[in-house]
Amino acid sequence: MGFPPSRFLWRGGASDLEGFQTQALRHYSPAPVFYSAYSAYSLPNLLRFLQFRDQLAEAVSNSSQ
């Protein structure tokens, strides 16, 4: 409630960026707890793992055709 109007999440979603930022800051409150499913890994490592997973899935998909 109170956010500027938008259409979908992409293609014209948040056209009033300053309005969204202002509203988000107005309703901001720090999280009392934080959960990380992969706390032993850094973000760059996780991104590399995901890239490898996607490349492997593509290679497997292409080899079965």
mmCIF file as Biopython writes it, N, C-alpha, C and O atoms, coordinates in Angstrom:
data_model
#
loop_
_atom_site.group_PDB
_atom_site.id
_atom_site.type_symbol
_atom_site.label_atom_id
_atom_site.label_alt_id
_atom_site.label_comp_id
_atom_site.label_asym_id
_atom_site.label_entity_id
_atom_site.label_seq_id
_atom_site.pdbx_PDB_ins_code
_atom_site.Cartn_x
_atom_site.Cartn_y
_atom_site.Cartn_z
_atom_site.occupancy
_atom_site.B_iso_or_equiv
_atom_site.auth_seq_id
_atom_site.auth_asym_id
_atom_site.pdbx_PDB_model_num
ATOM 1   N N  . MET A ? 1  ? 0.837  -1.178  0.000   1.0 0.0 1  A 1 
ATOM 2   C CA . MET A ? 1  ? 0.000  0.000   0.000   1.0 0.0 1  A 1 
ATOM 3   C C  . MET A ? 1  ? 0.882  1.241   0.000   1.0 0.0 1  A 1 
ATOM 4   O O  . MET A ? 1  ? 1.900  1.293   0.691   1.0 0.0 1  A 1 
ATOM 5   N N  . GLY A ? 2  ? 0.489  2.220   -0.767  1.0 0.0 2  A 1 
ATOM 6   C CA . GLY A ? 2  ? 1.212  3.465   -0.812  1.0 0.0 2  A 1 
ATOM 7   C C  . GLY A ? 2  ? 2.302  3.526   -1.867  1.0 0.0 2  A 1 
ATOM 8   O O  . GLY A ? 2  ? 2.844  4.599   -2.128  1.0 0.0 2  A 1 
ATOM 9   N N  . PHE A ? 3  ? 2.635  2.391   -2.483  1.0 0.0 3  A 1 
ATOM 10  C CA . PHE A ? 3  ? 3.654  2.401   -3.519  1.0 0.0 3  A 1 
ATOM 11  C C  . PHE A ? 3  ? 3.071  2.969   -4.807  1.0 0.0 3  A 1 
ATOM 12  O O  . PHE A ? 3  ? 1.866  2.863   -5.033  1.0 0.0 3  A 1 
ATOM 13  N N  . PRO A ? 4  ? 3.904  3.571   -5.656  1.0 0.0 4  A 1 
ATOM 14  C CA . PRO A ? 4  ? 3.415  4.067   -6.940  1.0 0.0 4  A 1 
ATOM 15  C C  . PRO A ? 4  ? 2.873  2.903   -7.776  1.0 0.0 4  A 1 
ATOM 16  O O  . PRO A ? 4  ? 3.305  1.766   -7.587  1.0 0.0 4  A 1 
ATOM 17  N N  . PRO A ? 5  ? 1.955  3.158   -8.679  1.0 0.0 5  A 1 
ATOM 18  C CA . PRO A ? 5  ? 1.397  2.081   -9.503  1.0 0.0 5  A 1 
ATOM 19  C C  . PRO A ? 5  ? 2.470  1.458   -10.394 1.0 0.0 5  A 1 
ATOM 20  O O  . PRO A ? 5  ? 3.423  2.125   -10.795 1.0 0.0 5  A 1 
ATOM 21  N N  . SER A ? 6  ? 2.301  0.173   -10.695 1.0 0.0 6  A 1 
ATOM 22  C CA . SER A ? 6  ? 3.227  -0.524  -11.574 1.0 0.0 6  A 1 
ATOM 23  C C  . SER A ? 6  ? 2.456  -1.540  -12.396 1.0 0.0 6  A 1 
ATOM 24  O O  . SER A ? 6  ? 1.309  -1.874  -12.097 1.0 0.0 6  A 1 
ATOM 25  N N  . ARG A ? 7  ? 3.114  -2.019  -13.436 1.0 0.0 7  A 1 
ATOM 26  C CA . ARG A ? 7  ? 2.538  -3.067  -14.279 1.0 0.0 7  A 1 
ATOM 27  C C  . ARG A ? 7  ? 3.522  -4.219  -14.334 1.0 0.0 7  A 1 
ATOM 28  O O  . ARG A ? 7  ? 4.620  -4.077  -14.873 1.0 0.0 7  A 1 
ATOM 29  N N  . PHE A ? 8  ? 3.142  -5.342  -13.787 1.0 0.0 8  A 1 
ATOM 30  C CA . PHE A ? 8  ? 3.977  -6.540  -13.791 1.0 0.0 8  A 1 
ATOM 31  C C  . PHE A ? 8  ? 5.313  -6.288  -13.110 1.0 0.0 8  A 1 
ATOM 32  O O  . PHE A ? 8  ? 5.504  -5.231  -12.509 1.0 0.0 8  A 1 
ATOM 33  N N  . LEU A ? 9  ? 6.236  -7.230  -13.191 1.0 0.0 9  A 1 
ATOM 34  C CA . LEU A ? 9  ? 7.560  -7.084  -12.580 1.0 0.0 9  A 1 
ATOM 35  C C  . LEU A ? 9  ? 8.604  -6.691  -13.611 1.0 0.0 9  A 1 
ATOM 36  O O  . LEU A ? 9  ? 9.725  -6.344  -13.239 1.0 0.0 9  A 1 
ATOM 37  N N  . TRP A ? 10 ? 8.279  -6.732  -14.861 1.0 0.0 10 A 1 
ATOM 38  C CA . TRP A ? 10 ? 9.204  -6.372  -15.921 1.0 0.0 10 A 1 
ATOM 39  C C  . TRP A ? 10 ? 8.432  -5.586  -16.968 1.0 0.0 10 A 1 
ATOM 40  O O  . TRP A ? 10 ? 7.203  -5.527  -16.909 1.0 0.0 10 A 1 
ATOM 41  N N  . ARG A ? 11 ? 9.108  -4.998  -17.898 1.0 0.0 11 A 1 
ATOM 42  C CA . ARG A ? 11 ? 8.508  -4.192  -18.970 1.0 0.0 11 A 1 
ATOM 43  C C  . ARG A ? 11 ? 7.503  -3.183  -18.426 1.0 0.0 11 A 1 
ATOM 44  O O  . ARG A ? 11 ? 6.294  -3.392  -18.523 1.0 0.0 11 A 1 
ATOM 45  N N  . GLY A ? 12 ? 7.997  -2.105  -17.861 1.0 0.0 12 A 1 
ATOM 46  C CA . GLY A ? 12 ? 7.118  -1.062  -17.354 1.0 0.0 12 A 1 
ATOM 47  C C  . GLY A ? 12 ? 6.679  -1.276  -15.921 1.0 0.0 12 A 1 
ATOM 48  O O  . GLY A ? 12 ? 5.726  -0.646  -15.463 1.0 0.0 12 A 1 
ATOM 49  N N  . GLY A ? 13 ? 7.359  -2.151  -15.214 1.0 0.0 13 A 1 
ATOM 50  C CA . GLY A ? 13 ? 6.967  -2.445  -13.835 1.0 0.0 13 A 1 
ATOM 51  C C  . GLY A ? 13 ? 7.100  -1.257  -12.917 1.0 0.0 13 A 1 
ATOM 52  O O  . GLY A ? 13 ? 6.094  -0.687  -12.495 1.0 0.0 13 A 1 
ATOM 53  N N  . ALA A ? 14 ? 8.310  -0.875  -12.601 1.0 0.0 14 A 1 
ATOM 54  C CA . ALA A ? 14 ? 8.544  0.226   -11.670 1.0 0.0 14 A 1 
ATOM 55  C C  . ALA A ? 14 ? 9.044  1.430   -12.463 1.0 0.0 14 A 1 
ATOM 56  O O  . ALA A ? 14 ? 10.251 1.651   -12.561 1.0 0.0 14 A 1 
ATOM 57  N N  . SER A ? 15 ? 8.135  2.199   -13.020 1.0 0.0 15 A 1 
ATOM 58  C CA . SER A ? 15 ? 8.544  3.342   -13.834 1.0 0.0 15 A 1 
ATOM 59  C C  . SER A ? 15 ? 8.901  4.553   -12.977 1.0 0.0 15 A 1 
ATOM 60  O O  . SER A ? 15 ? 9.657  5.415   -13.425 1.0 0.0 15 A 1 
ATOM 61  N N  . ASP A ? 16 ? 8.382  4.638   -11.769 1.0 0.0 16 A 1 
ATOM 62  C CA . ASP A ? 16 ? 8.679  5.755   -10.868 1.0 0.0 16 A 1 
ATOM 63  C C  . ASP A ? 16 ? 9.678  5.276   -9.811  1.0 0.0 16 A 1 
ATOM 64  O O  . ASP A ? 16 ? 9.305  4.977   -8.676  1.0 0.0 16 A 1 
ATOM 65  N N  . LEU A ? 17 ? 10.950 5.208   -10.205 1.0 0.0 17 A 1 
ATOM 66  C CA . LEU A ? 17 ? 11.971 4.646   -9.326  1.0 0.0 17 A 1 
ATOM 67  C C  . LEU A ? 17 ? 12.107 5.441   -8.033  1.0 0.0 17 A 1 
ATOM 68  O O  . LEU A ? 17 ? 12.203 4.856   -6.955  1.0 0.0 17 A 1 
ATOM 69  N N  . GLU A ? 18 ? 12.115 6.762   -8.130  1.0 0.0 18 A 1 
ATOM 70  C CA . GLU A ? 18 ? 12.254 7.570   -6.919  1.0 0.0 18 A 1 
ATOM 71  C C  . GLU A ? 18 ? 11.077 7.354   -5.970  1.0 0.0 18 A 1 
ATOM 72  O O  . GLU A ? 18 ? 11.264 7.310   -4.754  1.0 0.0 18 A 1 
ATOM 73  N N  . GLY A ? 19 ? 9.882  7.221   -6.508  1.0 0.0 19 A 1 
ATOM 74  C CA . GLY A ? 19 ? 8.708  6.954   -5.677  1.0 0.0 19 A 1 
ATOM 75  C C  . GLY A ? 19 ? 8.817  5.619   -4.957  1.0 0.0 19 A 1 
ATOM 76  O O  . GLY A ? 19 ? 8.480  5.517   -3.777  1.0 0.0 19 A 1 
ATOM 77  N N  . PHE A ? 20 ? 9.284  4.597   -5.661  1.0 0.0 20 A 1 
ATOM 78  C CA . PHE A ? 20 ? 9.453  3.283   -5.042  1.0 0.0 20 A 1 
ATOM 79  C C  . PHE A ? 20 ? 10.527 3.324   -3.960  1.0 0.0 20 A 1 
ATOM 80  O O  . PHE A ? 20 ? 10.353 2.750   -2.885  1.0 0.0 20 A 1 
ATOM 81  N N  . GLN A ? 21 ? 11.643 4.007   -4.245  1.0 0.0 21 A 1 
ATOM 82  C CA . GLN A ? 21 ? 12.717 4.100   -3.257  1.0 0.0 21 A 1 
ATOM 83  C C  . GLN A ? 21 ? 12.250 4.847   -2.009  1.0 0.0 21 A 1 
ATOM 84  O O  . GLN A ? 21 ? 12.535 4.433   -0.885  1.0 0.0 21 A 1 
ATOM 85  N N  . THR A ? 22 ? 11.544 5.928   -2.212  1.0 0.0 22 A 1 
ATOM 86  C CA . THR A ? 22 ? 11.043 6.707   -1.077  1.0 0.0 22 A 1 
ATOM 87  C C  . THR A ? 22 ? 10.102 5.872   -0.226  1.0 0.0 22 A 1 
ATOM 88  O O  . THR A ? 22 ? 10.210 5.861   1.000   1.0 0.0 22 A 1 
ATOM 89  N N  . GLN A ? 23 ? 9.185  5.176   -0.872  1.0 0.0 23 A 1 
ATOM 90  C CA . GLN A ? 23 ? 8.218  4.361   -0.140  1.0 0.0 23 A 1 
ATOM 91  C C  . GLN A ? 23 ? 8.908  3.196   0.573   1.0 0.0 23 A 1 
ATOM 92  O O  . GLN A ? 23 ? 8.554  2.859   1.703   1.0 0.0 23 A 1 
ATOM 93  N N  . ALA A ? 24 ? 9.888  2.584   -0.086  1.0 0.0 24 A 1 
ATOM 94  C CA . ALA A ? 24 ? 10.616 1.475   0.540   1.0 0.0 24 A 1 
ATOM 95  C C  . ALA A ? 24 ? 11.380 1.956   1.775   1.0 0.0 24 A 1 
ATOM 96  O O  . ALA A ? 24 ? 11.382 1.285   2.806   1.0 0.0 24 A 1 
ATOM 97  N N  . LEU A ? 25 ? 12.027 3.120   1.669   1.0 0.0 25 A 1 
ATOM 98  C CA . LEU A ? 25 ? 12.753 3.659   2.820   1.0 0.0 25 A 1 
ATOM 99  C C  . LEU A ? 25 ? 11.808 4.049   3.947   1.0 0.0 25 A 1 
ATOM 100 O O  . LEU A ? 25 ? 12.147 3.912   5.122   1.0 0.0 25 A 1 
ATOM 101 N N  . ARG A ? 26 ? 10.640 4.527   3.595   1.0 0.0 26 A 1 
ATOM 102 C CA . ARG A ? 26 ? 9.661  4.921   4.607   1.0 0.0 26 A 1 
ATOM 103 C C  . ARG A ? 26 ? 9.193  3.707   5.422   1.0 0.0 26 A 1 
ATOM 104 O O  . ARG A ? 26 ? 8.888  3.834   6.608   1.0 0.0 26 A 1 
ATOM 105 N N  . HIS A ? 27 ? 9.137  2.533   4.783   1.0 0.0 27 A 1 
ATOM 106 C CA . HIS A ? 27 ? 8.645  1.335   5.453   1.0 0.0 27 A 1 
ATOM 107 C C  . HIS A ? 27 ? 9.763  0.374   5.856   1.0 0.0 27 A 1 
ATOM 108 O O  . HIS A ? 27 ? 9.494  -0.760  6.255   1.0 0.0 27 A 1 
ATOM 109 N N  . TYR A ? 28 ? 11.017 0.821   5.755   1.0 0.0 28 A 1 
ATOM 110 C CA . TYR A ? 28 ? 12.155 -0.033  6.081   1.0 0.0 28 A 1 
ATOM 111 C C  . TYR A ? 28 ? 12.226 -0.297  7.580   1.0 0.0 28 A 1 
ATOM 112 O O  . TYR A ? 28 ? 12.015 0.592   8.404   1.0 0.0 28 A 1 
ATOM 113 N N  . SER A ? 29 ? 12.529 -1.539  7.898   1.0 0.0 29 A 1 
ATOM 114 C CA . SER A ? 29 ? 12.863 -1.870  9.277   1.0 0.0 29 A 1 
ATOM 115 C C  . SER A ? 29 ? 13.898 -2.996  9.229   1.0 0.0 29 A 1 
ATOM 116 O O  . SER A ? 29 ? 13.742 -3.940  8.454   1.0 0.0 29 A 1 
ATOM 117 N N  . PRO A ? 30 ? 14.940 -2.912  10.036  1.0 0.0 30 A 1 
ATOM 118 C CA . PRO A ? 30 ? 15.989 -3.939  9.984   1.0 0.0 30 A 1 
ATOM 119 C C  . PRO A ? 30 ? 15.458 -5.300  10.416  1.0 0.0 30 A 1 
ATOM 120 O O  . PRO A ? 30 ? 14.597 -5.406  11.289  1.0 0.0 30 A 1 
ATOM 121 N N  . ALA A ? 31 ? 15.985 -6.316  9.791   1.0 0.0 31 A 1 
ATOM 122 C CA . ALA A ? 31 ? 15.584 -7.684  10.132  1.0 0.0 31 A 1 
ATOM 123 C C  . ALA A ? 31 ? 16.218 -8.083  11.460  1.0 0.0 31 A 1 
ATOM 124 O O  . ALA A ? 31 ? 17.412 -7.861  11.665  1.0 0.0 31 A 1 
ATOM 125 N N  . PRO A ? 32 ? 15.437 -8.667  12.364  1.0 0.0 32 A 1 
ATOM 126 C CA . PRO A ? 32 ? 15.999 -9.074  13.658  1.0 0.0 32 A 1 
ATOM 127 C C  . PRO A ? 32 ? 16.883 -10.315 13.559  1.0 0.0 32 A 1 
ATOM 128 O O  . PRO A ? 32 ? 17.713 -10.558 14.434  1.0 0.0 32 A 1 
ATOM 129 N N  . VAL A ? 33 ? 16.708 -11.096 12.502  1.0 0.0 33 A 1 
ATOM 130 C CA . VAL A ? 33 ? 17.521 -12.293 12.290  1.0 0.0 33 A 1 
ATOM 131 C C  . VAL A ? 33 ? 17.886 -12.378 10.813  1.0 0.0 33 A 1 
ATOM 132 O O  . VAL A ? 33 ? 17.248 -11.750 9.969   1.0 0.0 33 A 1 
ATOM 133 N N  . PHE A ? 34 ? 18.905 -13.150 10.514  1.0 0.0 34 A 1 
ATOM 134 C CA . PHE A ? 34 ? 19.322 -13.348 9.133   1.0 0.0 34 A 1 
ATOM 135 C C  . PHE A ? 34 ? 19.616 -14.823 8.941   1.0 0.0 34 A 1 
ATOM 136 O O  . PHE A ? 34 ? 20.327 -15.424 9.746   1.0 0.0 34 A 1 
ATOM 137 N N  . TYR A ? 35 ? 19.079 -15.411 7.885   1.0 0.0 35 A 1 
ATOM 138 C CA . TYR A ? 35 ? 19.298 -16.822 7.578   1.0 0.0 35 A 1 
ATOM 139 C C  . TYR A ? 35 ? 20.040 -16.937 6.262   1.0 0.0 35 A 1 
ATOM 140 O O  . TYR A ? 35 ? 19.679 -16.282 5.284   1.0 0.0 35 A 1 
ATOM 141 N N  . SER A ? 36 ? 21.054 -17.750 6.228   1.0 0.0 36 A 1 
ATOM 142 C CA . SER A ? 36 ? 21.788 -18.022 5.005   1.0 0.0 36 A 1 
ATOM 143 C C  . SER A ? 36 ? 21.871 -19.526 4.818   1.0 0.0 36 A 1 
ATOM 144 O O  . SER A ? 36 ? 22.453 -20.233 5.642   1.0 0.0 36 A 1 
ATOM 145 N N  . ALA A ? 37 ? 21.290 -20.007 3.741   1.0 0.0 37 A 1 
ATOM 146 C CA . ALA A ? 37 ? 21.291 -21.448 3.477   1.0 0.0 37 A 1 
ATOM 147 C C  . ALA A ? 37 ? 22.701 -21.959 3.173   1.0 0.0 37 A 1 
ATOM 148 O O  . ALA A ? 37 ? 23.006 -23.125 3.428   1.0 0.0 37 A 1 
ATOM 149 N N  . TYR A ? 38 ? 23.558 -21.096 2.631   1.0 0.0 38 A 1 
ATOM 150 C CA . TYR A ? 38 ? 24.909 -21.506 2.251   1.0 0.0 38 A 1 
ATOM 151 C C  . TYR A ? 38 ? 25.936 -20.599 2.921   1.0 0.0 38 A 1 
ATOM 152 O O  . TYR A ? 38 ? 26.714 -19.939 2.232   1.0 0.0 38 A 1 
ATOM 153 N N  . SER A ? 39 ? 25.951 -20.557 4.217   1.0 0.0 39 A 1 
ATOM 154 C CA . SER A ? 39 ? 26.819 -19.629 4.946   1.0 0.0 39 A 1 
ATOM 155 C C  . SER A ? 39 ? 28.308 -19.941 4.792   1.0 0.0 39 A 1 
ATOM 156 O O  . SER A ? 39 ? 29.139 -19.078 5.073   1.0 0.0 39 A 1 
ATOM 157 N N  . ALA A ? 40 ? 28.663 -21.139 4.357   1.0 0.0 40 A 1 
ATOM 158 C CA . ALA A ? 40 ? 30.073 -21.497 4.203   1.0 0.0 40 A 1 
ATOM 159 C C  . ALA A ? 40 ? 30.661 -21.012 2.879   1.0 0.0 40 A 1 
ATOM 160 O O  . ALA A ? 40 ? 31.871 -21.111 2.673   1.0 0.0 40 A 1 
ATOM 161 N N  . TYR A ? 41 ? 29.824 -20.488 1.976   1.0 0.0 41 A 1 
ATOM 162 C CA . TYR A ? 41 ? 30.282 -20.093 0.648   1.0 0.0 41 A 1 
ATOM 163 C C  . TYR A ? 41 ? 30.061 -18.600 0.429   1.0 0.0 41 A 1 
ATOM 164 O O  . TYR A ? 41 ? 29.081 -18.028 0.906   1.0 0.0 41 A 1 
ATOM 165 N N  . SER A ? 42 ? 30.988 -17.976 -0.301  1.0 0.0 42 A 1 
ATOM 166 C CA . SER A ? 42 ? 30.842 -16.556 -0.638  1.0 0.0 42 A 1 
ATOM 167 C C  . SER A ? 42 ? 29.905 -16.414 -1.840  1.0 0.0 42 A 1 
ATOM 168 O O  . SER A ? 42 ? 29.660 -17.383 -2.558  1.0 0.0 42 A 1 
ATOM 169 N N  . LEU A ? 43 ? 29.397 -15.229 -2.052  1.0 0.0 43 A 1 
ATOM 170 C CA . LEU A ? 43 ? 28.501 -14.983 -3.181  1.0 0.0 43 A 1 
ATOM 171 C C  . LEU A ? 43 ? 29.179 -15.262 -4.523  1.0 0.0 43 A 1 
ATOM 172 O O  . LEU A ? 43 ? 28.561 -15.886 -5.386  1.0 0.0 43 A 1 
ATOM 173 N N  . PRO A ? 44 ? 30.438 -14.822 -4.736  1.0 0.0 44 A 1 
ATOM 174 C CA . PRO A ? 44 ? 31.079 -15.166 -6.018  1.0 0.0 44 A 1 
ATOM 175 C C  . PRO A ? 44 ? 31.160 -16.678 -6.254  1.0 0.0 44 A 1 
ATOM 176 O O  . PRO A ? 44 ? 30.966 -17.140 -7.378  1.0 0.0 44 A 1 
ATOM 177 N N  . ASN A ? 45 ? 31.445 -17.447 -5.197  1.0 0.0 45 A 1 
ATOM 178 C CA . ASN A ? 45 ? 31.481 -18.900 -5.354  1.0 0.0 45 A 1 
ATOM 179 C C  . ASN A ? 45 ? 30.106 -19.449 -5.711  1.0 0.0 45 A 1 
ATOM 180 O O  . ASN A ? 45 ? 29.987 -20.296 -6.596  1.0 0.0 45 A 1 
ATOM 181 N N  . LEU A ? 46 ? 29.078 -18.978 -5.036  1.0 0.0 46 A 1 
ATOM 182 C CA . LEU A ? 46 ? 27.724 -19.444 -5.343  1.0 0.0 46 A 1 
ATOM 183 C C  . LEU A ? 46 ? 27.347 -19.121 -6.783  1.0 0.0 46 A 1 
ATOM 184 O O  . LEU A ? 46 ? 26.727 -19.940 -7.461  1.0 0.0 46 A 1 
ATOM 185 N N  . LEU A ? 47 ? 27.713 -17.944 -7.249  1.0 0.0 47 A 1 
ATOM 186 C CA . LEU A ? 47 ? 27.409 -17.578 -8.636  1.0 0.0 47 A 1 
ATOM 187 C C  . LEU A ? 47 ? 28.157 -18.471 -9.617  1.0 0.0 47 A 1 
ATOM 188 O O  . LEU A ? 47 ? 27.608 -18.854 -10.650 1.0 0.0 47 A 1 
ATOM 189 N N  . ARG A ? 48 ? 29.410 -18.807 -9.299  1.0 0.0 48 A 1 
ATOM 190 C CA . ARG A ? 48 ? 30.157 -19.738 -10.161 1.0 0.0 48 A 1 
ATOM 191 C C  . ARG A ? 48 ? 29.531 -21.121 -10.161 1.0 0.0 48 A 1 
ATOM 192 O O  . ARG A ? 48 ? 29.457 -21.764 -11.208 1.0 0.0 48 A 1 
ATOM 193 N N  . PHE A ? 49 ? 29.078 -21.589 -9.005  1.0 0.0 49 A 1 
ATOM 194 C CA . PHE A ? 49 ? 28.406 -22.891 -8.930  1.0 0.0 49 A 1 
ATOM 195 C C  . PHE A ? 49 ? 27.149 -22.899 -9.794  1.0 0.0 49 A 1 
ATOM 196 O O  . PHE A ? 49 ? 26.882 -23.864 -10.510 1.0 0.0 49 A 1 
ATOM 197 N N  . LEU A ? 50 ? 26.382 -21.816 -9.720  1.0 0.0 50 A 1 
ATOM 198 C CA . LEU A ? 50 ? 25.157 -21.737 -10.516 1.0 0.0 50 A 1 
ATOM 199 C C  . LEU A ? 50 ? 25.464 -21.689 -12.010 1.0 0.0 50 A 1 
ATOM 200 O O  . LEU A ? 50 ? 24.763 -22.305 -12.813 1.0 0.0 50 A 1 
ATOM 201 N N  . GLN A ? 51 ? 26.505 -20.961 -12.374 1.0 0.0 51 A 1 
ATOM 202 C CA . GLN A ? 51 ? 26.897 -20.897 -13.781 1.0 0.0 51 A 1 
ATOM 203 C C  . GLN A ? 51 ? 27.330 -22.287 -14.267 1.0 0.0 51 A 1 
ATOM 204 O O  . GLN A ? 51 ? 26.957 -22.712 -15.360 1.0 0.0 51 A 1 
ATOM 205 N N  . PHE A ? 52 ? 28.105 -22.977 -13.460 1.0 0.0 52 A 1 
ATOM 206 C CA . PHE A ? 52 ? 28.528 -24.333 -13.815 1.0 0.0 52 A 1 
ATOM 207 C C  . PHE A ? 52 ? 27.329 -25.255 -13.961 1.0 0.0 52 A 1 
ATOM 208 O O  . PHE A ? 52 ? 27.258 -26.037 -14.909 1.0 0.0 52 A 1 
ATOM 209 N N  . ARG A ? 53 ? 26.377 -25.169 -13.019 1.0 0.0 53 A 1 
ATOM 210 C CA . ARG A ? 53 ? 25.167 -25.994 -13.096 1.0 0.0 53 A 1 
ATOM 211 C C  . ARG A ? 53 ? 24.421 -25.748 -14.393 1.0 0.0 53 A 1 
ATOM 212 O O  . ARG A ? 53 ? 23.984 -26.695 -15.047 1.0 0.0 53 A 1 
ATOM 213 N N  . ASP A ? 54 ? 24.271 -24.475 -14.774 1.0 0.0 54 A 1 
ATOM 214 C CA . ASP A ? 54 ? 23.544 -24.141 -15.996 1.0 0.0 54 A 1 
ATOM 215 C C  . ASP A ? 54 ? 24.279 -24.639 -17.234 1.0 0.0 54 A 1 
ATOM 216 O O  . ASP A ? 54 ? 23.654 -25.139 -18.170 1.0 0.0 54 A 1 
ATOM 217 N N  . GLN A ? 55 ? 25.606 -24.504 -17.241 1.0 0.0 55 A 1 
ATOM 218 C CA . GLN A ? 55 ? 26.392 -24.982 -18.382 1.0 0.0 55 A 1 
ATOM 219 C C  . GLN A ? 55 ? 26.319 -26.499 -18.494 1.0 0.0 55 A 1 
ATOM 220 O O  . GLN A ? 55 ? 26.224 -27.043 -19.595 1.0 0.0 55 A 1 
ATOM 221 N N  . LEU A ? 56 ? 26.364 -27.177 -17.353 1.0 0.0 56 A 1 
ATOM 222 C CA . LEU A ? 56 ? 26.278 -28.630 -17.359 1.0 0.0 56 A 1 
ATOM 223 C C  . LEU A ? 56 ? 24.913 -29.084 -17.861 1.0 0.0 56 A 1 
ATOM 224 O O  . LEU A ? 56 ? 24.821 -30.012 -18.664 1.0 0.0 56 A 1 
ATOM 225 N N  . ALA A ? 57 ? 23.867 -28.440 -17.394 1.0 0.0 57 A 1 
ATOM 226 C CA . ALA A ? 57 ? 22.502 -28.801 -17.831 1.0 0.0 57 A 1 
ATOM 227 C C  . ALA A ? 57 ? 22.349 -28.574 -19.321 1.0 0.0 57 A 1 
ATOM 228 O O  . ALA A ? 57 ? 21.719 -29.378 -20.007 1.0 0.0 57 A 1 
ATOM 229 N N  . GLU A ? 58 ? 22.919 -27.484 -19.837 1.0 0.0 58 A 1 
ATOM 230 C CA . GLU A ? 58 ? 22.835 -27.209 -21.276 1.0 0.0 58 A 1 
ATOM 231 C C  . GLU A ? 58 ? 23.589 -28.260 -22.073 1.0 0.0 58 A 1 
ATOM 232 O O  . GLU A ? 58 ? 23.103 -28.726 -23.104 1.0 0.0 58 A 1 
ATOM 233 N N  . ALA A ? 59 ? 24.795 -28.642 -21.594 1.0 0.0 59 A 1 
ATOM 234 C CA . ALA A ? 59 ? 25.587 -29.651 -22.288 1.0 0.0 59 A 1 
ATOM 235 C C  . ALA A ? 59 ? 24.880 -30.981 -22.303 1.0 0.0 59 A 1 
ATOM 236 O O  . ALA A ? 59 ? 24.891 -31.664 -23.327 1.0 0.0 59 A 1 
ATOM 237 N N  . VAL A ? 60 ? 24.267 -31.376 -21.204 1.0 0.0 60 A 1 
ATOM 238 C CA . VAL A ? 60 ? 23.534 -32.630 -21.126 1.0 0.0 60 A 1 
ATOM 239 C C  . VAL A ? 60 ? 22.325 -32.579 -22.058 1.0 0.0 60 A 1 
ATOM 240 O O  . VAL A ? 60 ? 22.029 -33.549 -22.755 1.0 0.0 60 A 1 
ATOM 241 N N  . SER A ? 61 ? 21.639 -31.459 -22.066 1.0 0.0 61 A 1 
ATOM 242 C CA . SER A ? 61 ? 20.459 -31.300 -22.918 1.0 0.0 61 A 1 
ATOM 243 C C  . SER A ? 61 ? 20.839 -31.374 -24.389 1.0 0.0 61 A 1 
ATOM 244 O O  . SER A ? 61 ? 20.140 -32.007 -25.180 1.0 0.0 61 A 1 
ATOM 245 N N  . ASN A ? 62 ? 21.941 -30.733 -24.759 1.0 0.0 62 A 1 
ATOM 246 C CA . ASN A ? 62 ? 22.379 -30.743 -26.162 1.0 0.0 62 A 1 
ATOM 247 C C  . ASN A ? 62 ? 22.885 -32.107 -26.594 1.0 0.0 62 A 1 
ATOM 248 O O  . ASN A ? 62 ? 22.726 -32.479 -27.757 1.0 0.0 62 A 1 
ATOM 249 N N  . SER A ? 63 ? 23.490 -32.861 -25.684 1.0 0.0 63 A 1 
ATOM 250 C CA . SER A ? 63 ? 24.020 -34.172 -26.052 1.0 0.0 63 A 1 
ATOM 251 C C  . SER A ? 63 ? 22.921 -35.217 -26.212 1.0 0.0 63 A 1 
ATOM 252 O O  . SER A ? 63 ? 23.130 -36.237 -26.869 1.0 0.0 63 A 1 
ATOM 253 N N  . SER A ? 64 ? 21.760 -34.976 -25.623 1.0 0.0 64 A 1 
ATOM 254 C CA . SER A ? 64 ? 20.673 -35.955 -25.727 1.0 0.0 64 A 1 
ATOM 255 C C  . SER A ? 64 ? 19.802 -35.706 -26.953 1.0 0.0 64 A 1 
ATOM 256 O O  . SER A ? 64 ? 18.865 -36.463 -27.211 1.0 0.0 64 A 1 
ATOM 257 N N  . GLN A ? 65 ? 20.097 -34.664 -27.703 1.0 0.0 65 A 1 
ATOM 258 C CA . GLN A ? 65 ? 19.272 -34.357 -28.889 1.0 0.0 65 A 1 
ATOM 259 C C  . GLN A ? 65 ? 19.810 -34.994 -30.129 1.0 0.0 65 A 1 
ATOM 260 O O  . GLN A ? 65 ? 19.234 -34.833 -31.205 1.0 0.0 65 A 1 
#
